[in-house]
Amino acid sequence: MTGPAHLDSPERRRLHSPSLVIVETIVTTVGEDGSVNCAPMGVEWADAFIVIKPFIDTVTYVNVSMTRSAVVNLTDDVRVFARAAVSNPGVSTRPAEIVRGFVLSDCCSWREVEVRSIDRDPPRARIETEVVHRGFRREFIGFNRARHAVLEAAIHATRLHLLEREYVEAEFERLQVVVDKTAGPAEREAMALLRDHVQRATRAVEFE
Ligand SMILES: Cc1cc2nc3c(=O)[nH]c(=O)nc-3n(C[C@H](O)[C@H](O)[C@H](O)COP(=O)(O)O)c2cc1C
């Protein structure tokens, strides 16, 4: 299956309420053993509630199902998206104010949410949550093409098992041009990390 077909699948259309914008966030959750999990998630955003839509094979789904809570972090540091897309990075956090969870220490702002309902229909759950607390740490420094390009590259990096190699390589070439034009050091570092991850994954497949 190629990228564009997958991104526009009937499943995706069914799950997205067109009246709500999707915001790219870092969702932090807590596991049974108390460990913090950090994952990029595009969530449906409204002021008083947020819909999280994790695939049911993700740690985020397992943790939110168990604790019935999460922290939805907003950050303009795309290195966190890149790192969390390819691993569970050991980022600095501090305890949430209300829910069982953790806030990214360097986020711009955050929402603490409690689960109100879970639709567990595979492959992707739909978890409706209510915002029970919100906090602000620093200004979100606005739109940037390189940041957007890194987010797209990070999504591809999490879907290597679904996408054709030629498609991923072409996309990385295209997105790298945008990064080269408009990135600062953080965006360049994030893109390099993703490129490295994709190259390693491709080499691993070749040696199988
Ligand atoms: C910008 C961005 C948005 C993403 N949105 C989602 C999402 O809404 N649902 C999902 O299951 N995965 C999403 N992913 C992929 C997950 O972040 C990825 O599968 C991650 O490894 C899941 O982590 P976890 O198993 O630790 O929860 C997204 C990735 C990126 C880079």
Ligand as a Chemical Component Dictionary entry (heavy atoms), coordinates in Angstrom:
data_LIG
# 
_chem_comp.id                   LIG 
_chem_comp.type                 NON-POLYMER 
_chem_comp.pdbx_formal_charge   0 
_chem_comp.three_letter_code    LIG 
# 
loop_
_chem_comp_atom.comp_id 
_chem_comp_atom.atom_id 
_chem_comp_atom.alt_atom_id 
_chem_comp_atom.type_symbol 
_chem_comp_atom.charge 
_chem_comp_atom.model_Cartn_x 
_chem_comp_atom.model_Cartn_y 
_chem_comp_atom.model_Cartn_z 
_chem_comp_atom.pdbx_ordinal 
LIG C1  C1  C 0 2.860  13.669 14.349 1  
LIG C2  C2  C 0 2.470  12.242 14.665 2  
LIG C3  C3  C 0 1.138  11.942 14.950 3  
LIG C4  C4  C 0 0.757  10.623 15.268 4  
LIG N1  N1  N 0 -0.547 10.355 15.570 5  
LIG C5  C5  C 0 -0.902 9.105  15.953 6  
LIG C6  C6  C 0 -2.242 8.821  16.369 7  
LIG O1  O1  O 0 -3.125 9.689  16.395 8  
LIG N2  N2  N 0 -2.514 7.538  16.744 9  
LIG C7  C7  C 0 -1.556 6.555  16.764 10 
LIG O2  O2  O 0 -1.841 5.419  17.152 11 
LIG N3  N3  N 0 -0.291 6.797  16.351 12 
LIG C8  C8  C 0 0.063  8.052  15.968 13 
LIG N4  N4  N 0 1.350  8.308  15.590 14 
LIG C9  C9  C 0 2.316  7.209  15.601 15 
LIG C10 C10 C 0 2.743  6.908  17.032 16 
LIG O3  O3  O 0 3.339  8.045  17.619 17 
LIG C11 C11 C 0 3.744  5.747  17.051 18 
LIG O4  O4  O 0 3.145  4.588  16.559 19 
LIG C12 C12 C 0 4.296  5.518  18.409 20 
LIG O5  O5  O 0 5.337  4.574  18.284 21 
LIG C13 C13 C 0 3.275  4.966  19.381 22 
LIG O6  O6  O 0 3.923  4.962  20.625 23 
LIG P1  P1  P 0 3.468  4.104  21.854 24 
LIG O7  O7  O 0 3.407  2.636  21.446 25 
LIG O8  O8  O 0 4.601  4.353  22.812 26 
LIG O9  O9  O 0 2.164  4.627  22.333 27 
LIG C14 C14 C 0 1.742  9.591  15.259 28 
LIG C15 C15 C 0 3.069  9.899  14.964 29 
LIG C16 C16 C 0 3.437  11.194 14.655 30 
LIG C17 C17 C 0 4.876  11.501 14.350 31 
# 
loop_
_chem_comp_bond.comp_id 
_chem_comp_bond.atom_id_1 
_chem_comp_bond.atom_id_2 
_chem_comp_bond.value_order 
_chem_comp_bond.pdbx_ordinal 
LIG C1  C2  SING 1  
LIG C2  C3  SING 2  
LIG C2  C16 DOUB 3  
LIG C3  C4  DOUB 4  
LIG C4  N1  SING 5  
LIG C4  C14 SING 6  
LIG N1  C5  DOUB 7  
LIG C5  C6  SING 8  
LIG C5  C8  SING 9  
LIG C6  O1  DOUB 10 
LIG C6  N2  SING 11 
LIG N2  C7  SING 12 
LIG C7  O2  DOUB 13 
LIG C7  N3  SING 14 
LIG N3  C8  DOUB 15 
LIG C8  N4  SING 16 
LIG N4  C9  SING 17 
LIG N4  C14 SING 18 
LIG C9  C10 SING 19 
LIG C10 O3  SING 20 
LIG C10 C11 SING 21 
LIG C11 O4  SING 22 
LIG C11 C12 SING 23 
LIG C12 O5  SING 24 
LIG C12 C13 SING 25 
LIG C13 O6  SING 26 
LIG O6  P1  SING 27 
LIG P1  O7  DOUB 28 
LIG P1  O8  SING 29 
LIG P1  O9  SING 30 
LIG C14 C15 DOUB 31 
LIG C15 C16 SING 32 
LIG C16 C17 SING 33 
# 
